[in-house]
Amino acid sequence: MRKHRIAAAALLGYIVACSPSISMACGYHDDVTLARGMLNWTYPDALHLVGAMAQAVSEKRLPPPARTLDLWAYHRTVRSLEQLGEQLRIPAGENAPLAFSLLLIEPMLWTRFNAEGGDLHAQVHVSAPPVGELVLITGEDVVREIANHRLSVSDAYRQGLIRLYGPETEIARFLQLYCGCA
């Protein structure tokens, strides 16, 4: 039995190593099934977002998903991510914004929000977050609703529509800056 587990682990490692850049893949360009399946290993319970989003749709807190992964959908998503960065801007004189990476769970699309002055700038379609950086995992419709001021970051977090991973100090700072709690 132990030999079978070792062989299975070795095979999985080989598949991951030989796969064309799993971290670079996103659902707008590639099949992300393997990357999504591996997500819970790196970010425990991240896939619980799928259930939380489905429940929010059934309770009419989120719109029904429009799952067309085409060029126009990608551009709409990029615009929503840019709007999110604008919305998370910190007023002058406040603490500097916090740099973080965000993963949209449906297309497995990584975006890095770089802090520059009081602004956050979205760098869409990055390969993965820097080691030790705060990571937010959420869905496209959640970002769209926040970007369009129909859902607050605080409400999305309380409803389980955003999951945070990384150093506890960074998580606490994000919650303080954007949710009014720590």
C-alpha positions as CSV (number, residue, x, y, z in Angstrom):
1,M,0.0,0.0,0.0
2,R,2.9,2.4,0.9
3,K,4.5,1.7,-2.5
4,H,1.2,2.7,-4.3
5,R,1.1,6.0,-2.4
6,I,4.7,6.8,-3.2
7,A,4.1,5.9,-6.9
8,A,1.0,8.1,-7.0
9,A,2.8,11.0,-5.3
10,A,5.7,10.6,-7.8
11,L,3.3,10.5,-10.7
12,L,1.5,13.6,-9.5
13,G,4.8,15.4,-9.0
14,Y,5.9,14.4,-12.6
15,I,2.6,15.7,-14.0
16,V,2.9,19.0,-12.2
17,A,6.5,19.4,-13.2
18,C,5.9,18.6,-16.8
19,S,2.6,20.5,-17.1
20,P,2.9,23.8,-19.0
21,S,3.1,26.3,-16.2
22,I,0.2,25.5,-14.0
23,S,0.6,28.7,-12.1
24,M,0.5,30.7,-15.4
25,A,-2.7,29.1,-16.6
26,C,-6.0,30.8,-16.3
27,G,-9.4,29.8,-17.5
28,Y,-9.4,32.4,-20.2
29,H,-6.5,30.8,-21.9
30,D,-6.1,27.2,-20.6
31,D,-7.8,24.4,-18.8
32,V,-7.3,25.0,-15.1
33,T,-8.8,21.8,-13.7
34,L,-5.5,20.5,-12.3
35,A,-4.6,24.0,-10.8
36,R,-8.0,24.3,-9.2
37,G,-7.8,20.8,-7.8
38,M,-4.4,21.6,-6.2
39,L,-5.6,24.9,-4.8
40,N,-6.7,23.4,-1.5
41,W,-3.3,22.0,-0.8
42,T,-1.7,25.5,-0.9
43,Y,-4.7,27.4,0.5
44,P,-6.7,25.1,2.8
45,D,-10.5,25.4,2.4
46,A,-10.2,27.8,-0.5
47,L,-12.7,25.7,-2.5
48,H,-15.3,26.5,0.1
49,L,-15.7,29.8,-1.8
50,V,-17.5,27.9,-4.5
51,G,-20.2,26.8,-2.1
52,A,-20.4,30.2,-0.4
53,M,-20.9,31.9,-3.8
54,A,-23.5,29.3,-4.9
55,Q,-25.4,30.0,-1.7
56,A,-25.2,33.8,-2.2
57,V,-26.6,33.3,-5.7
58,S,-29.5,31.2,-4.5
59,E,-30.2,33.8,-1.8
60,K,-30.0,36.6,-4.5
61,R,-27.0,38.3,-2.8
62,L,-25.0,37.7,-5.9
63,P,-26.2,37.7,-9.5
64,P,-26.3,34.4,-11.4
65,P,-22.9,33.7,-12.9
66,A,-22.4,34.3,-16.6
67,R,-19.8,31.8,-17.4
68,T,-18.5,32.8,-20.8
69,L,-14.8,32.7,-20.9
70,D,-14.2,34.8,-24.0
71,L,-12.2,37.9,-24.8
72,W,-15.0,40.2,-23.8
73,A,-15.4,38.4,-20.4
74,Y,-11.7,38.7,-19.8
75,H,-11.8,42.5,-20.5
76,R,-14.8,43.0,-18.2
77,T,-13.0,41.1,-15.5
78,V,-9.8,43.2,-15.9
79,R,-11.9,46.3,-15.7
80,S,-13.6,45.1,-12.5
81,L,-10.2,44.3,-11.0
82,E,-9.0,47.8,-11.9
83,Q,-12.1,49.3,-10.3
84,L,-11.5,47.3,-7.2
85,G,-8.0,48.7,-7.0
86,E,-9.4,52.2,-7.3
87,Q,-12.1,51.5,-4.7
88,L,-9.5,50.2,-2.2
89,R,-7.5,53.4,-2.5
90,I,-6.6,54.9,0.9
91,P,-7.5,58.6,1.5
92,A,-4.6,61.0,1.8
93,G,-3.0,61.0,5.2
94,E,-4.1,57.5,6.1
95,N,-1.9,54.4,6.2
96,A,-0.3,53.3,3.0
97,P,-2.4,50.7,1.1
98,L,-1.4,47.1,1.5
99,A,0.0,45.2,-1.5
100,F,-1.6,41.8,-2.0
101,S,-2.4,39.2,-4.6
102,L,-5.9,38.1,-5.5
103,L,-7.0,34.9,-7.2
104,L,-10.3,34.7,-9.0
105,I,-11.3,31.1,-8.4
106,E,-13.4,30.4,-11.5
107,P,-10.7,31.2,-14.1
108,M,-7.8,30.8,-11.7
109,L,-6.6,34.3,-12.7
110,W,-4.0,35.9,-10.4
111,T,-3.8,39.6,-10.0
112,R,-1.3,41.5,-7.9
113,F,-2.3,44.8,-6.4
114,N,0.9,47.0,-6.0
115,A,0.8,49.9,-3.6
116,E,2.1,53.1,-5.0
117,G,1.6,56.2,-2.9
118,G,-2.0,56.0,-1.8
119,D,-3.1,54.0,-4.8
120,L,-3.4,50.3,-5.6
121,H,-2.6,49.3,-9.2
122,A,-3.8,46.0,-10.6
123,Q,-1.3,43.9,-12.4
124,V,-3.5,41.3,-14.0
125,H,-2.5,37.8,-15.1
126,V,0.6,37.4,-13.0
127,S,1.9,33.9,-12.5
128,A,1.6,33.6,-8.7
129,P,1.9,35.7,-5.5
130,P,5.3,36.6,-4.1
131,V,6.2,34.3,-1.1
132,G,4.8,35.7,2.1
133,E,2.4,38.1,0.6
134,L,-1.2,38.4,1.6
135,V,-3.5,36.4,-0.7
136,L,-7.2,37.0,-1.3
137,I,-9.2,34.3,-3.0
138,T,-12.7,35.2,-4.3
139,G,-14.9,35.0,-7.3
140,E,-15.4,37.2,-10.4
141,D,-19.0,38.2,-9.4
142,V,-17.8,39.1,-5.9
143,V,-15.2,41.4,-7.3
144,R,-17.7,42.9,-9.8
145,E,-20.2,43.6,-7.0
146,I,-17.6,45.2,-4.8
147,A,-16.2,47.2,-7.7
148,N,-19.7,48.5,-8.6
149,H,-20.5,49.4,-4.9
150,R,-23.2,46.8,-4.6
151,L,-21.3,44.8,-2.0
152,S,-18.7,45.9,0.6
153,V,-15.4,44.1,1.3
154,S,-16.5,43.8,4.9
155,D,-19.8,42.1,3.9
156,A,-18.1,39.8,1.4
157,Y,-15.6,38.7,4.0
158,R,-18.3,38.1,6.7
159,Q,-20.3,36.1,4.2
160,G,-17.4,33.9,3.3
161,L,-17.1,35.2,-0.2
162,I,-13.5,36.3,0.4
163,R,-10.8,34.1,2.0
164,L,-7.5,35.6,3.3
165,Y,-4.2,33.7,3.5
166,G,-0.8,34.9,4.5
167,P,0.9,36.4,7.6
168,E,-1.5,37.1,10.4
169,T,-0.2,40.7,10.6
170,E,-1.1,41.3,7.0
171,I,-4.5,39.7,7.4
172,A,-5.2,41.9,10.4
173,R,-4.0,45.0,8.6
174,F,-6.3,44.2,5.6
175,L,-9.3,43.6,7.8
176,Q,-8.6,46.9,9.7
177,L,-8.1,48.9,6.5
178,Y,-11.0,47.5,4.5
179,C,-13.4,45.9,6.9
180,G,-13.1,48.2,10.0
181,C,-12.2,45.2,12.1
182,A,-9.1,43.3,13.1
